[in-house]
Amino acid sequence: MNPIRPVLFAAVVTFGAAPFLEAQSVTVLRAARVIDGRGQSFVNADVVVQDGKIVRVGPRGGVPAGARLIDLGSRTLLPGLIDGHSHLTWYFNRQGRFHTAR
């Protein structure tokens, strides 16, 4: 299996669930591996999201009472990855559309 597929799946699940995550007060994303973007990685880890914001990334722990648990199984999670990605040469034109040569 391509090692990128589990990471992409986890990203899609996380970002695709963003409206749902914000509707819940506390959501715990559980994954086999978490890369925190600050140089650390965790095995069997949790990412706790409260009111749409990441409040904790670390080793697997207890799930707060009333929290929603999303278990990603053996997948790798990269929380906040979308914030570290940009296309510096892309921009939107006056019509509010992605600008191309055409």
Secondary structure by P-SEA (a helix, b strand, c coil): cccaaaaaaaaaaaaaaaaaaaaccbbbbbcccccccccccccbbbbbbcccccccccccccccccbbbbbccccccccccccccccccccccccccccccc
